[in-house]
Amino acid sequence: MLEMANEASRDEATATTTRNSQMKWSGEHDVMLGRKIMLFELWKYKAGSREKGQCLDRIAESLNHLERPSFSVSQKSVRDRLKILERDFKKKERSEKNASGISPERTEVDQIMEDYLEQKEDQERESEKASEESQDKMAKEKATAEDMRNKAMERLSETKKRAGSDLPKKKRKHNGNDTLEYLKEASDRECELKKQELEFKMQQEKSAAAQQTLMLQQMKNQQEQFQTMFQMFMQQQQTQSQALLELLKKRN
């Protein structure tokens, strides 16, 4: 039984691969692909990221559920077809700019690709801007922490110098009171040095805590962005499901 199940699974995988390789893209297929790309907002995901791969999987799955036109696609075939559409649209745009006279009529696929590429470019600019702002903020925080550390070191160095220069010089002749006074002053200077060293350590700890808080806040912001994107996707899925149910009700 196990061998039969494995054989059936292999046959199904082979059949799926064959259907994918034999599928021919038509203008109607390209229109439906473009609509799904805009519906799932593919431009929001960075190229090569796991999130973009997951979005392509959802697009392929949604297309495969269509009855007309019939699809049999995978993540790879959707990605490859999108590259072709982008290339053809850009080539057509260049040709229209260089040509004189009346431009050919724009198709729905042309309009979809124009909107998609504009959204994609805007998203890339926003991502670059956010990355630059995050780097600038981290650089400022690091500079502030470094400045605090340097100032603490300077104060500690100045205190040590004053403590060394202010110590009373030993006299050849002194009485018991002079000795006690000398020891008292030396003890006071030692306490002051320890106090300065403690303050310096506290400044270092505050700087490290500030950097850690910044990192945690950035991680939290990234997590909130991911949750927002996930909620948007779930809402889109729910809307799409409701639309499909309404369509089925009308057909029935």
Buried (B, 14 or more C-beta within 10 A) or exposed (E): EEEEEEEEEEEEEEEEEEBBEEBEBEEEBBBBBBBBBBBBBBBBBEEEEEBBBEBBEBBBBBBBEEEEBEBBBBBEBBBEBBEEBBEBBEEBBEEEEEEEEEEEEEBEBBEBBEBBBEBBEEBEEEEEEEEEEEEEEBEEBBEEBEEBBEEBEEBBEEBBEEBEEEEEEEEEEEEEEEEEEBEEBEEEBEEBBEEBBEBBEEBBEEBEEBBEEBEEEEEEEEEEEEEEBEEEBEEBEEEBEEEEEEEEEEEE
